[in-house]
Every structure is written in structure tokens, then in C-alpha cells.
Amino acid sequence: MNEKQYLPRLIDRKVIQYLQAFGAICIEGPKGCGKTETSLHHCKSKFDVGSPKGNFSNRKLALMDPSLILEGESPRLIDEWQEVPTIWDAVRYEVDQRKGKGHFILTGSSTPNKNGIFHSGAGRIAKLRMRPMSLFEMGYSCGSVSLSGLFSGDTKAVFTGEVDLRNIIRFIIQGGWPENIGLDYEYARLLPKQYMDAVIDSDISRLDDKVRDLGKIRLLLRSLARNESTTVTNKALKNDIKEIDDEDINVETVAEYLNLFERLFLLDNQQPFSTSIRSSVRVKQSVKRHFSDPSLACALLGTTEDALLSDLETLGFLFEALCERDLKIYADSFDAKVFHYQDYQNNEIDAVVEMPDGSWGAFEIKLGAHQLDDAAKKLLQLKSQIENDSKGRPPKLLGVICGLTNAAYIRPDGVHVIPITALKD
């Protein structure tokens, strides 16, 4: 029912699939990632809980009797349902009464407090995680290399064109926000900063109306930005704030605030890969820290294009975040998962993509083409170690995702070279 031109998203296929399988779906993700536009593309009627019309009469109506807002042609969009949490149970009940599939699409940019929600919705309401746009969805990747295709043997070499380092930096700083498509970089870079200011000044307090120290919230967010793409612990975040900002914050408060950020979908951490990869080796179980988009880390640090050009270490971590954001988007589209691997023998893998059948691929992420040899060597050594473990499960695929390379190809040692500006689902 969306009248303006819709830019397709990779999640569209799953929305269609899930509407055929469940009575309702809930599309969750950070504000501004495109949930409403995508839902409008798939719905036939809508109800906007947060509309200011009539002195916010929609919200008042939903509070008075949630069942009244469910009347309309299916699929019916209930936008920002978390503003009135009782809508969840009303939808679950209505799905049971109607039978059939595809009645409702809910969207939510935060997870409400569980108080007031009495049923999980399991079997009735399926959840989908939506992220900001990938380079392919925004038109910055030519899409010559398919991630799913690599696993099925589609490995032809192809020239993908020269890549400018400044363009890579701009992709990172402006982020994958739909509102930035078509904007000049000078304007596009402003959105992530305003986004973070709005989250800190308004959205956090709206979660549960508790009074919190916004100064410490901002310090913790800045510490997370400094530690983007690392496995830093809560205690290390506390110590980082003390060392850099000379401010004390206890570990319990760090954990509480991190939970708030999770509920707002600000974070999109990378889970550790299963220990079954190598049965004889102890595997670290720390998550790798990520914002939902690397542009948010840039905004918090006040990072500029020139600053990143002179700080290649920070640029490397942010580039890794960009690639892993895209890998999650691509993998989600065909039900694969993205992890990282780190063991106590100093072996690490930047990204592990596990397919639905259990096969997996190991990927290193490197900004420069001069780093390809070392990255390939590291992958091959780890594969050999796993193969020598009698119960190890070796990777089906080895690849280096690179920023500054002009071709996708297979090296003589069997390692794939994959330009991020050529990758798609």
C-alpha cells in the first residue's frame, strides 16, 4: 500500500515466507532502518500507534481497547506496537480466533518491559530482525559475488573495479540508513550523530521512565565505540571509562545500561562460534561488540574522514564492523548465522558463517590487499589444525573479505578473495 517507490530489501523474502507460515510477524530493529517502509510494502491496511493526529488519539484508542485497532484488511500493519505493550496479547488472541496466516505485521524499535505482556506469542507471532541497509541494498556493491553461491560452488573469477579508500570511509561514517540514500556525504554524515543524541536524550528514558545518569550513559556508549569489533568485557569497559574519562561506574551499572542498549537495538553483538569446531581446544565465549551500524560508533567518537585516514588501526576495526554488518544481513536472508571464533591458543577468525546444514566458512576481514597473504596463511593454518583434531569439524570454505581489491578470485592455495564492494546475499 506504499505509494512512493519502494527500494527492495533482502528481508522481503523472509517477510513473504513468514506471512505464509504464521498468523502475525513482528519486525524489530533500530529506528530508521526501514521497518515501516518494508511493512507498508507488504501490508493492506495500517494503524500507526504513535501518530500525533487528534492529540495522539490512536495511542489513546489502543490504550483503551487494543482489540479495536485490529480491524482492517490483512495483513494489517500495527506500527510501533511497543508504545502500548498490551497490543501484543491482543494480536496473539486475535490470531487464535481468526485462524489462518498472515493477519498482522507489527513493527518495533525497542523491546518493551515484560510487565503487561502475558504470553510469548510462540507459534502465533514470529520475530524478524531488521538491520540498516547493506552495501548491496544501497547500490554500493555490484553484487558480483554471492555469499550463498560461494557455499554451493559458484566461484568464477571476476573483475569488480577499483575501490577508493575515501569511499570505503564514507560508507562507514554515513552508515546504512535508508534516509541517507542519494544525499551528499556532507549531509549524510550528520544523521548518525543526531540519531545518537535522540536516543540518549529521549528514547532511553521512554523505556521505563526511570531517571538515569545520561552522562554515564554517554561515556559507556563512547567506550563501546572505542572498543568496536573487540571482545572487551564489562569490567574492561568500566576500566576504560575510568582511564579515558576519569569517571567511576560500577560493573552492575554497565550491565544495566548495556541491557537498555540491547532493548533499543543499538547493539548487534557477534556471538562466539560453537565449541564443536574443535573438541580438544577450549574456546572463548565472549561476544564481539558491535553497534547495529558502524556509523553510530563514528558519531560517538566524532570521527571524520581525515581522522580515519590518519588512524588506520581504528579504521580497520570500523571496516570489520561494516563487513560483519553486511554478512549478517546476507546470511539472514538464507537462514545462515554469523559468529566469530577465538580460542585460548590465540587462534581467531573474524567471521564464521554457519549454513543451515551445519557446514561453515571461515572469513578474515582486511582493508588492504597487501594483507591478503597473511590472512590466507592464518586461515589455512587453522583449517589444518582442525583437520588434525580427530573430532574437529573443518570449514567448507575459506575467504578473505577485502576493502581495496579490484577482483574476486580463488588464490592458488584455495582461499577466496572477496571484495566487500562486490558481495551480496
N, C-alpha and C positions, 0 to 999 in steps of 0.2 A: 504493500500500500504506500510505499515511499515514492513520492512524485519526482524528486530530483534524482539525477543519475547516480546509481549505486556502484561503488567500486568493490568488486568481488573480494571476499576474504577466504582464506583456506578453511576457516572453521565452518563455512557454509555447508560443506558436505556432511559434516557431523550434525549440524542443526537439522538438516533434512532427515538424516538417518534416525536421530533420536526422537524427532516428532512422530516417526512411524512406529517407534518402539515403546514410547512412554506417554502417559496421559498429560504430562507437563514437563518442561525443561526450565532450568534456571541457568542463565548465562552470567557468570561472575567475572570480575576483573577490575583493574584500576579505572578510575574516572578518566574519560576522554579517550579510551582505547577503541571505541566504536561499537559498543554493545547495543546501544539504542538503534543506530543506523542498520546494523545487521538484523536486529529483531524486527524492525519495521519492514525490511525486505521480505521477511518470512511470515509476517502476521496478516490477518484480515480485519482486525479491529484492535483498538488500543485504549488504555487508561493510564494516564500519567499521574502518579501519586503526588509528585512534587510540583505540579503546575500551580503557578501563582494566581490563576484566574479565579475570580469570585472570592477573593480573600482566602485563597487556598481551600476552596470548597471541596476539591477532590480528596484531599487528605482528611478533612473533617468527615466526609461521607464514608471513607474507608475505616476510620476510627469508630464511627457509629455502628456500621454494619458491613463488614468486609464482603459478605456474600452479594451485596447489591452491585459491587463493581465488577463482578464476574460475568454479567450478562452481556453478550455480544458474540459476533461471528468468530468461529475458531479457525486458526489459532488466535487467541486474544492475548495481546501484549499488556502486561502489568509492569510498567517501567518504575524502577527504583522501589521495589516492594519493601525493602528493609526499613523504609520510613514508617511503615505500620506493620510490625512483625506478625500480627495475627493473620495477615493475608496468607501467610504460608499454610497455616492449618485450614483456612477456608478453601484454598485451592486444593489441598490434599483431599478434603472431604468432598468437594465438588467433582473431582476426578473419579472418586469411588462411586458417586451417584450416577454420573453420566456413562461410565464405561467407555470403551473405545480409546483412541490415542490422539495425541496432538491437540489438546484443548487449549493449553496456556503456554506462554513464554514469559518467564519472569526475568528481570534484569536486576543486578545488584552490584553496587560499587563499594559495599562494605558488608561485613558479616555482623548481623545484629547480636546483641546479648541473647543468650538462650532463654532467658526469662520470657514467658509469654508464648513460647513455641512448644507445643506438647507432643509433636510427632515428627520423626525424622524425615518422613516423606519417602522412605525407601520403597522402591518398586513403583512409585507414582510420579515422583519428581526427580529427574536426572540432572546432575550438575555438569556444566561445561565451563572450563576456564578459558577466558579470552585474554589475549595479551595485546600490547601495541603491535603495530604492523612490522612485518619482516621487510628486509631489503627487496625481496622479490615482490611482495604485495605493493610496495611503494613505487616499484618500477626502477629501482637502483641495482637490481640483479637481473642479468639477461636470462637466467634460468636454464642455462645450457647443461647443467649437471643436476640430476635428480638424486636426492638422498635415498629415497626408496629404491630408485633404479640401481644405485651402487650395490645394494644388497642382493639384487636379482641379476647382477652380471652386466648391467649396461655401463660399459667402461670405455667408450670410444674417446680418443683424444680430440680436443677442440681448442682452437684459439679463442680467447674471450675478450681480448682488447687490453690496452694499457690502463692502469689504475693510478690515479693521482692521490698521493698521501693526504693532501689537504681535503680531498673529497671524503676519504675514509674518516678523517677527524670530524668533518661536518656531519656525516651520518651519525656519529656518536653523540655529538653535542645537541643536535636538533631532535634526535630520537625518532621513534616510530609512531608518532601521534598523527592521526588522520587529519587534524586541523592544520598541520604543517605542510601538507602536500601542496606544491605549487608556490609556496612562499619563498621569497629570497632568504638566504641563510641569516642575514642580519635581523630579520623579523622572527624567523622560525626558532632561533636560539633563545628567544625571550619566554616562550611558552613553558618550558620545564621549570624555570625559576618561579614564575607566577603560580604554577601548579603546586610546588612545594610550599610556598608561602600560604596558599589557601588551605592546604592540608594541615599545616601547623597551627594557623590562626583560627581555623573554623572546624574542619572535619573531625579532628581528634576529639574535641570537646563534645561533639554531637553524638559520639558513640555511646556514651553513658552518662553525660552531664557531670562527670567528676572533674574537680579542679586539679590540674596537674601543672608541674613546673615546665612551662613551654621553653624556657631557656635550656634546661637539661635535655628536653626532647630534641631540640635543635642540635645540641652538642653530640648527642648519641647518633643522630642522623648523619652529621658530618664525620663522625668516627667510622660509621658504616661505609660512607663514601670513600674515606681514606683506605679502607680495607676491602673495597670491592674486588670480587673474584678471588678471595682468600678464604681459608678455613679458620679464621680468627674465632676464639671462644668468647663467651660473655665476659669472663674475667679479664681477658685481654682487651676487650672493648672498654671496660671500666678503667684499666690501667692506661690505655691510650688517651682517654679523656683527661685523666689526671696529668699525664706527661705533656700533652699538647696544649690543653686548655686550662690546666691548673684548677680543675674543678672536681670535687668528690661526688661520686654517685655509687650507691651500693649495687651489688650484683642482682639482688631481688628486684630493684627498680629497673635495671637494664632488661631483665626478663619480662617484666610487666610491660614496658614500653615496646619491646620487640613484638609482643603479642598484639598490641594495638596496631603496629605497622602491618602485621600479617592480616589483621582483620580489615584493613583498608586496601589490601592487595598492593601495598607499596613494595613488598619484598617478594622475590621469586627464587628462593634458595634452591641449590642443586644438591640433591640427596646423594649419599655415598652408594657406590655400587655394591651388589650382593657379595657377601664373603665367599660364595661358592665359586667365584672366579679362580681362587687359589686356596685349596683346602688347608694347606700346610703353613700358610702365611697369615699373621694377624693383620687385619685390615682396619684402618682408622674409620671411625663412624661419624666424623664431623661433617656438617653441611658446608658447602661452599656458599659464601654470602653473595647475594645478588639483589639489586633493586629490580623492579619489574621492567625498567628500561635504563640503560646506561646514562641517558641524558639527565636523569634525576641525580645521579652521583656528580655529574659535571656541574649541575646547577648549585648543589650544596657546597661544592668546593670553589665556585666562582671561576671554573676553568675556561680558558679561551683557546682559540685555535693556535695562537702563537705560543701560549704557555705549554701546550701539549707537544708542540714541535721541539721544544727545548727540554722536555721531560719524557723521554721515550719509555722509561720504566712504568710510569703511570699510564701512558698511552697504551702500553702493552696489556695492562690489566683491563683497561676500558675496552680495548679491542676484543679481548677474550669475552667480556660480558656481552658485547654486541653479537658475537658469533654464537654464544650459548643461548642468548635470547632467540635468535633465528632458528637454531637447532631444535629448541623446544617447540616452536610454532610448527616447523616442518614435521617433526616426529609425531606430534599430537594428531596431525591430520591423517596418519595411517596407524594410530594406536601404538606407536612405539614410545619409549621413555628415554629421558636423558639423565645421566648420572655423572659423577666424577669418581676417580679411583685414587686412593692414597694408602700405602701400607707402611709398616714400620721398618722396611728395608730401603726406604727412600725412593720407592717407585711411585710415580704419579702418572695419571692420564687426565688430560684436561677435560675431555668429554667422552663418555661411553653412551652409545646409542644401542638400546636393547630392543630388538624386534619382538612382536607378539609371540613368535615361535621359540623365543629364548636365545636365538643367535644374537651376536652383538658385534659392534665395531668400535675400535679404539681410535680416537682422534686427538692429535695435538693441534694447538692453535698458535700460529706465528704470524706476526705482522709482516716481516720482511722475508723475501725469497732467499736471502743469504742464510737463513736459519733452517732451511729445509733439511739439509744433511744431518744436522744434529738431532732434529725432531724425528726423522725417519729411523736413525740409529737407535734412539731411545725406544721407539715403538717395537722395533724388531727384537731388541734385547728382552723386553718384557714378554713378548709373544713366545720367545724361545724358553724363557724361564717357566712360563705357564705350561707349555707343551711338555717340559721335563718333569712336571708335577703329575704324578700318576692319576690324580683326581682333578687336575686343572681343566678348565673349560676355555680353550684358546679362542681368540677373536676370529670372526669370519672375514673381517675387513680392517685394514689399517689405512689411515688417511691423515694428511696434514692440511688443515684449513688455513689458507694464507690470504693476507691482505694485498700484497704487492707482487702479484704474479699475473702474467698475461695469458696463461693457458692452463687447461685441465688435462692431466695425463697420468699414466702409471709409470713410475720410475722402474728401472731395471730390477730393483730389489722388491718390487711388488707393492710398494706404498703409493697410494693415490695422492696426487696433489690437486687441491680443490680451491679455486678462488672463491672467497665469500661473495664476491660480486657476480658469481655465475651459479650460485647454489639455489635450489628450490626444493619443494617437497618431493 
